[in-house]
């Protein structure tokens, strides 16, 4: 009986769960694996499903836990800062001159105040390219903060990083995005 129910859930919810997992992980193959593991876990633990909630809610919670477990895993933590700039050549380095004073010309571009730019396909495409140039961990954290509207404390726990490290990643990612857009966007 439970196998038939799980099969119907696969038909009903797999596309939505896959879309959400791809959004959260940024990796289609990883998302497919996690959705598959979600349905396996649902099958193995079907006896725990009380029916108090919608099956999609229960499956979403299982999937969310699988994603959190992945981000907390030793494999992910080992690779979280792959490609992260060192303190000597970080994006904020370009904001200072050789005497360590703020370079004023970096604040004079003006394009960053034009909200209508996101309505332009060319700008959105460039923004997406700049975003994809960031290390995977940074993209995940930016997506959690700005697209999923999660709180910093929750994101820090989810990615198993300190709050100060979270803010450092946000800061560096924003500076990297700004620099990329300044270099490649023609005003």
TORLUM-279663 format. One record per residue (C-alpha): residue in one letter; residue number from 0; chain; x negated, y negated, z negated. Coordinates in nm, 2 decimals. Each point is the difference from the previous one (the first is absolute). Layout:
BEGIN
<site code="A" pos="NUM" unit="A" xx="X" yy="Y" zz="Z"/>
...
//
This chain:
BEGIN
<site code="X" pos="0" unit="A" xx="0.00" yy="0.00" zz="0.00"/>
<site code="X" pos="1" unit="A" xx="-0.27" yy="-0.25" zz="-0.09"/>
<site code="X" pos="2" unit="A" xx="-0.19" yy="0.07" zz="0.32"/>
<site code="X" pos="3" unit="A" xx="0.31" yy="-0.11" zz="0.20"/>
<site code="X" pos="4" unit="A" xx="0.04" yy="-0.31" zz="-0.20"/>
<site code="X" pos="5" unit="A" xx="-0.37" yy="-0.10" zz="0.04"/>
<site code="X" pos="6" unit="A" xx="0.03" yy="0.06" zz="0.37"/>
<site code="X" pos="7" unit="A" xx="0.29" yy="-0.24" zz="0.02"/>
<site code="X" pos="8" unit="A" xx="-0.20" yy="-0.25" zz="-0.20"/>
<site code="X" pos="9" unit="A" xx="-0.29" yy="0.04" zz="0.24"/>
<site code="X" pos="10" unit="A" xx="0.24" yy="-0.08" zz="0.29"/>
<site code="X" pos="11" unit="A" xx="0.16" yy="-0.30" zz="-0.19"/>
<site code="X" pos="12" unit="A" xx="-0.30" yy="-0.16" zz="-0.17"/>
<site code="X" pos="13" unit="A" xx="-0.33" yy="0.10" zz="0.16"/>
<site code="X" pos="14" unit="A" xx="-0.01" yy="-0.29" zz="0.25"/>
<site code="X" pos="15" unit="A" xx="0.06" yy="-0.26" zz="-0.27"/>
<site code="X" pos="16" unit="A" xx="-0.25" yy="0.16" zz="-0.24"/>
<site code="X" pos="17" unit="A" xx="-0.26" yy="0.02" zz="0.27"/>
<site code="X" pos="18" unit="A" xx="0.04" yy="-0.36" zz="0.10"/>
<site code="X" pos="19" unit="A" xx="-0.03" yy="-0.11" zz="-0.36"/>
<site code="X" pos="20" unit="A" xx="-0.31" yy="0.22" zz="-0.06"/>
<site code="X" pos="21" unit="A" xx="-0.17" yy="-0.13" zz="0.32"/>
<site code="X" pos="22" unit="A" xx="0.07" yy="-0.36" zz="-0.13"/>
<site code="X" pos="23" unit="A" xx="-0.15" yy="0.08" zz="-0.34"/>
<site code="X" pos="24" unit="A" xx="-0.30" yy="0.20" zz="0.12"/>
<site code="X" pos="25" unit="A" xx="-0.08" yy="-0.16" zz="0.34"/>
<site code="X" pos="26" unit="A" xx="-0.08" yy="0.35" zz="0.13"/>
<site code="X" pos="27" unit="A" xx="0.25" yy="0.20" zz="0.20"/>
<site code="X" pos="28" unit="A" xx="-0.16" yy="0.34" zz="-0.05"/>
<site code="X" pos="29" unit="A" xx="-0.03" yy="-0.05" zz="-0.38"/>
<site code="X" pos="30" unit="A" xx="0.36" yy="-0.12" zz="-0.01"/>
<site code="X" pos="31" unit="A" xx="0.12" yy="0.31" zz="0.18"/>
<site code="X" pos="32" unit="A" xx="-0.20" yy="0.22" zz="-0.24"/>
<site code="X" pos="33" unit="A" xx="0.15" yy="-0.18" zz="-0.30"/>
<site code="X" pos="34" unit="A" xx="0.36" yy="0.03" zz="0.13"/>
<site code="X" pos="35" unit="A" xx="-0.06" yy="0.37" zz="0.06"/>
<site code="X" pos="36" unit="A" xx="-0.13" yy="0.03" zz="-0.35"/>
<site code="X" pos="37" unit="A" xx="0.30" yy="-0.19" zz="-0.13"/>
<site code="X" pos="38" unit="A" xx="0.24" yy="0.25" zz="0.15"/>
<site code="X" pos="39" unit="A" xx="-0.20" yy="0.29" zz="-0.13"/>
<site code="X" pos="40" unit="A" xx="0.01" yy="-0.14" zz="-0.35"/>
<site code="X" pos="41" unit="A" xx="0.37" yy="-0.06" zz="0.04"/>
<site code="X" pos="42" unit="A" xx="0.05" yy="0.36" zz="0.10"/>
<site code="X" pos="43" unit="A" xx="-0.21" yy="0.13" zz="-0.29"/>
<site code="X" pos="44" unit="A" xx="0.16" yy="-0.23" zz="-0.25"/>
<site code="X" pos="45" unit="A" xx="0.36" yy="0.01" zz="0.13"/>
<site code="X" pos="46" unit="A" xx="0.12" yy="0.14" zz="-0.33"/>
<site code="X" pos="47" unit="A" xx="-0.10" yy="-0.33" zz="-0.16"/>
<site code="X" pos="48" unit="A" xx="0.22" yy="-0.21" zz="0.23"/>
<site code="X" pos="49" unit="A" xx="0.31" yy="-0.07" zz="-0.21"/>
<site code="X" pos="50" unit="A" xx="0.20" yy="-0.18" zz="0.27"/>
<site code="X" pos="51" unit="A" xx="0.03" yy="-0.31" zz="-0.21"/>
<site code="X" pos="52" unit="A" xx="-0.16" yy="-0.21" zz="0.27"/>
<site code="X" pos="53" unit="A" xx="-0.01" yy="0.00" zz="0.38"/>
<site code="X" pos="54" unit="A" xx="-0.23" yy="0.26" zz="0.14"/>
<site code="X" pos="55" unit="A" xx="-0.19" yy="-0.27" zz="0.19"/>
<site code="X" pos="56" unit="A" xx="-0.07" yy="-0.17" zz="-0.33"/>
<site code="X" pos="57" unit="A" xx="-0.15" yy="0.32" zz="-0.15"/>
<site code="X" pos="58" unit="A" xx="-0.20" yy="0.07" zz="0.32"/>
<site code="X" pos="59" unit="A" xx="-0.13" yy="-0.36" zz="0.01"/>
<site code="X" pos="60" unit="A" xx="-0.12" yy="0.03" zz="-0.36"/>
<site code="X" pos="61" unit="A" xx="-0.18" yy="0.32" zz="0.08"/>
<site code="X" pos="62" unit="A" xx="-0.16" yy="-0.16" zz="0.30"/>
<site code="X" pos="63" unit="A" xx="-0.10" yy="-0.31" zz="-0.19"/>
<site code="X" pos="64" unit="A" xx="-0.16" yy="0.22" zz="-0.26"/>
<site code="X" pos="65" unit="A" xx="-0.19" yy="0.19" zz="0.27"/>
<site code="X" pos="66" unit="A" xx="-0.13" yy="-0.33" zz="0.14"/>
<site code="X" pos="67" unit="A" xx="-0.10" yy="-0.13" zz="-0.35"/>
<site code="X" pos="68" unit="A" xx="-0.18" yy="0.33" zz="-0.07"/>
<site code="X" pos="69" unit="A" xx="-0.19" yy="-0.04" zz="0.33"/>
<site code="X" pos="70" unit="A" xx="-0.11" yy="-0.35" zz="-0.08"/>
<site code="X" pos="71" unit="A" xx="-0.11" yy="0.11" zz="-0.35"/>
<site code="X" pos="72" unit="A" xx="-0.19" yy="0.30" zz="0.14"/>
<site code="X" pos="73" unit="A" xx="-0.38" yy="0.02" zz="-0.02"/>
<site code="X" pos="74" unit="A" xx="-0.02" yy="0.02" zz="0.38"/>
<site code="X" pos="75" unit="A" xx="0.18" yy="-0.34" zz="0.04"/>
<site code="X" pos="76" unit="A" xx="-0.18" yy="-0.17" zz="-0.28"/>
<site code="X" pos="77" unit="A" xx="-0.33" yy="0.11" zz="0.14"/>
<site code="X" pos="78" unit="A" xx="0.08" yy="-0.17" zz="0.33"/>
<site code="X" pos="79" unit="A" xx="0.21" yy="-0.29" zz="-0.12"/>
<site code="X" pos="80" unit="A" xx="-0.26" yy="-0.27" zz="0.06"/>
<site code="X" pos="81" unit="A" xx="-0.15" yy="0.14" zz="0.32"/>
<site code="X" pos="82" unit="A" xx="-0.08" yy="-0.29" zz="0.22"/>
<site code="X" pos="83" unit="A" xx="0.04" yy="-0.25" zz="-0.29"/>
<site code="X" pos="84" unit="A" xx="-0.25" yy="-0.29" zz="0.04"/>
<site code="X" pos="85" unit="A" xx="-0.27" yy="-0.03" zz="-0.25"/>
<site code="X" pos="86" unit="A" xx="-0.02" yy="-0.31" zz="-0.23"/>
<site code="X" pos="87" unit="A" xx="-0.27" yy="-0.15" zz="0.22"/>
<site code="X" pos="88" unit="A" xx="0.21" yy="0.01" zz="0.33"/>
<site code="X" pos="89" unit="A" xx="0.36" yy="-0.01" zz="-0.12"/>
<site code="X" pos="90" unit="A" xx="0.26" yy="-0.22" zz="0.18"/>
<site code="X" pos="91" unit="A" xx="-0.02" yy="-0.26" zz="-0.27"/>
<site code="X" pos="92" unit="A" xx="-0.38" yy="-0.04" zz="0.07"/>
<site code="X" pos="93" unit="A" xx="0.09" yy="-0.19" zz="0.32"/>
<site code="X" pos="94" unit="A" xx="0.19" yy="-0.26" zz="-0.20"/>
<site code="X" pos="95" unit="A" xx="-0.32" yy="-0.14" zz="-0.15"/>
<site code="X" pos="96" unit="A" xx="-0.29" yy="-0.18" zz="0.16"/>
<site code="X" pos="97" unit="A" xx="-0.37" yy="0.09" zz="-0.07"/>
<site code="X" pos="98" unit="A" xx="0.00" yy="-0.21" zz="-0.32"/>
<site code="X" pos="99" unit="A" xx="0.31" yy="0.18" zz="-0.13"/>
<site code="X" pos="100" unit="A" xx="0.24" yy="-0.29" zz="0.06"/>
<site code="X" pos="101" unit="A" xx="0.35" yy="0.04" zz="0.15"/>
<site code="X" pos="102" unit="A" xx="0.00" yy="-0.04" zz="0.37"/>
<site code="X" pos="103" unit="A" xx="0.29" yy="-0.25" zz="0.06"/>
<site code="X" pos="104" unit="A" xx="0.05" yy="0.09" zz="0.37"/>
<site code="X" pos="105" unit="A" xx="0.15" yy="0.34" zz="-0.09"/>
<site code="X" pos="106" unit="A" xx="0.31" yy="-0.18" zz="-0.14"/>
<site code="X" pos="107" unit="A" xx="0.07" yy="-0.21" zz="0.31"/>
<site code="X" pos="108" unit="A" xx="0.15" yy="0.25" zz="0.25"/>
<site code="X" pos="109" unit="A" xx="0.37" yy="-0.08" zz="-0.08"/>
<site code="X" pos="110" unit="A" xx="0.14" yy="0.31" zz="0.18"/>
<site code="X" pos="111" unit="A" xx="0.06" yy="0.19" zz="-0.33"/>
<site code="X" pos="112" unit="A" xx="0.28" yy="-0.23" zz="-0.09"/>
<site code="X" pos="113" unit="A" xx="0.20" yy="0.07" zz="0.32"/>
<site code="X" pos="114" unit="A" xx="0.25" yy="0.27" zz="-0.10"/>
<site code="X" pos="115" unit="A" xx="0.13" yy="0.02" zz="0.35"/>
<site code="X" pos="116" unit="A" xx="-0.32" yy="0.18" zz="0.11"/>
<site code="X" pos="117" unit="A" xx="0.14" yy="0.33" zz="-0.12"/>
<site code="X" pos="118" unit="A" xx="0.28" yy="-0.04" zz="0.26"/>
<site code="X" pos="119" unit="A" xx="-0.26" yy="0.01" zz="0.27"/>
<site code="X" pos="120" unit="A" xx="-0.08" yy="0.35" zz="0.13"/>
<site code="X" pos="121" unit="A" xx="-0.36" yy="-0.09" zz="0.08"/>
<site code="X" pos="122" unit="A" xx="-0.07" yy="-0.13" zz="-0.35"/>
<site code="X" pos="123" unit="A" xx="0.18" yy="0.30" zz="-0.16"/>
<site code="X" pos="124" unit="A" xx="-0.21" yy="0.23" zz="0.21"/>
<site code="X" pos="125" unit="A" xx="-0.32" yy="-0.17" zz="-0.10"/>
<site code="X" pos="126" unit="A" xx="0.11" yy="0.00" zz="-0.37"/>
<site code="X" pos="127" unit="A" xx="0.06" yy="0.37" zz="0.02"/>
<site code="X" pos="128" unit="A" xx="-0.35" yy="0.06" zz="0.16"/>
<site code="X" pos="129" unit="A" xx="-0.16" yy="-0.21" zz="-0.28"/>
<site code="X" pos="130" unit="A" xx="0.20" yy="0.20" zz="-0.26"/>
<site code="X" pos="131" unit="A" xx="-0.11" yy="0.33" zz="0.15"/>
<site code="X" pos="132" unit="A" xx="-0.36" yy="-0.11" zz="-0.01"/>
<site code="X" pos="133" unit="A" xx="0.01" yy="-0.01" zz="-0.38"/>
<site code="X" pos="134" unit="A" xx="-0.11" yy="0.31" zz="-0.19"/>
<site code="X" pos="135" unit="A" xx="0.29" yy="0.25" zz="-0.04"/>
<site code="X" pos="136" unit="A" xx="0.02" yy="-0.06" zz="-0.38"/>
<site code="X" pos="137" unit="A" xx="0.03" yy="-0.38" zz="0.05"/>
<site code="X" pos="138" unit="A" xx="0.28" yy="0.05" zz="0.26"/>
<site code="X" pos="139" unit="A" xx="0.19" yy="0.23" zz="-0.25"/>
<site code="X" pos="140" unit="A" xx="-0.03" yy="-0.25" zz="-0.28"/>
<site code="X" pos="141" unit="A" xx="0.10" yy="-0.30" zz="0.23"/>
<site code="X" pos="142" unit="A" xx="0.30" yy="0.21" zz="0.12"/>
<site code="X" pos="143" unit="A" xx="0.11" yy="0.08" zz="-0.35"/>
<site code="X" pos="144" unit="A" xx="-0.03" yy="-0.36" zz="-0.11"/>
<site code="X" pos="145" unit="A" xx="0.14" yy="-0.20" zz="0.29"/>
<site code="X" pos="146" unit="A" xx="0.22" yy="0.25" zz="0.20"/>
<site code="X" pos="147" unit="A" xx="0.13" yy="0.22" zz="-0.28"/>
<site code="X" pos="148" unit="A" xx="0.01" yy="-0.29" zz="-0.25"/>
<site code="X" pos="149" unit="A" xx="-0.15" yy="0.22" zz="-0.28"/>
<site code="X" pos="150" unit="A" xx="-0.14" yy="-0.16" zz="-0.31"/>
<site code="X" pos="151" unit="A" xx="-0.38" yy="-0.03" zz="-0.05"/>
<site code="X" pos="152" unit="A" xx="0.00" yy="0.21" zz="-0.32"/>
<site code="X" pos="153" unit="A" xx="0.20" yy="0.28" zz="0.18"/>
<site code="X" pos="154" unit="A" xx="-0.24" yy="-0.01" zz="0.30"/>
<site code="X" pos="155" unit="A" xx="-0.30" yy="0.02" zz="-0.23"/>
<site code="X" pos="156" unit="A" xx="0.14" yy="0.31" zz="-0.17"/>
<site code="X" pos="157" unit="A" xx="0.10" yy="0.16" zz="0.33"/>
<site code="X" pos="158" unit="A" xx="-0.35" yy="-0.04" zz="0.14"/>
<site code="X" pos="159" unit="A" xx="-0.17" yy="0.07" zz="-0.33"/>
<site code="X" pos="160" unit="A" xx="-0.20" yy="-0.33" zz="0.00"/>
<site code="X" pos="161" unit="A" xx="-0.04" yy="-0.28" zz="-0.25"/>
<site code="X" pos="162" unit="A" xx="0.21" yy="-0.31" zz="0.02"/>
<site code="X" pos="163" unit="A" xx="-0.31" yy="-0.21" zz="0.07"/>
<site code="X" pos="164" unit="A" xx="-0.10" yy="0.23" zz="0.28"/>
<site code="X" pos="165" unit="A" xx="0.35" yy="-0.02" zz="0.14"/>
<site code="X" pos="166" unit="A" xx="-0.02" yy="-0.38" zz="0.01"/>
<site code="X" pos="167" unit="A" xx="-0.35" yy="0.01" zz="0.15"/>
<site code="X" pos="168" unit="A" xx="0.13" yy="0.23" zz="0.28"/>
<site code="X" pos="169" unit="A" xx="0.29" yy="-0.23" zz="0.07"/>
<site code="X" pos="170" unit="A" xx="-0.23" yy="-0.30" zz="0.00"/>
<site code="X" pos="171" unit="A" xx="-0.25" yy="0.16" zz="0.24"/>
<site code="X" pos="172" unit="A" xx="0.26" yy="0.14" zz="0.23"/>
<site code="X" pos="173" unit="A" xx="0.17" yy="-0.34" zz="0.03"/>
<site code="X" pos="174" unit="A" xx="-0.34" yy="-0.17" zz="0.07"/>
<site code="X" pos="175" unit="A" xx="-0.08" yy="0.27" zz="0.26"/>
<site code="X" pos="176" unit="A" xx="0.34" yy="-0.05" zz="0.17"/>
<site code="X" pos="177" unit="A" xx="-0.04" yy="-0.37" zz="0.00"/>
<site code="X" pos="178" unit="A" xx="-0.35" yy="0.02" zz="0.15"/>
<site code="X" pos="179" unit="A" xx="0.11" yy="0.25" zz="0.27"/>
<site code="X" pos="180" unit="A" xx="0.30" yy="-0.22" zz="0.10"/>
<site code="X" pos="181" unit="A" xx="-0.22" yy="-0.31" zz="0.00"/>
<site code="X" pos="182" unit="A" xx="-0.25" yy="0.16" zz="0.23"/>
<site code="X" pos="183" unit="A" xx="0.24" yy="0.16" zz="0.24"/>
<site code="X" pos="184" unit="A" xx="0.31" yy="-0.22" zz="0.00"/>
<site code="X" pos="185" unit="A" xx="0.01" yy="-0.28" zz="0.25"/>
<site code="X" pos="186" unit="A" xx="0.21" yy="-0.28" zz="-0.15"/>
//
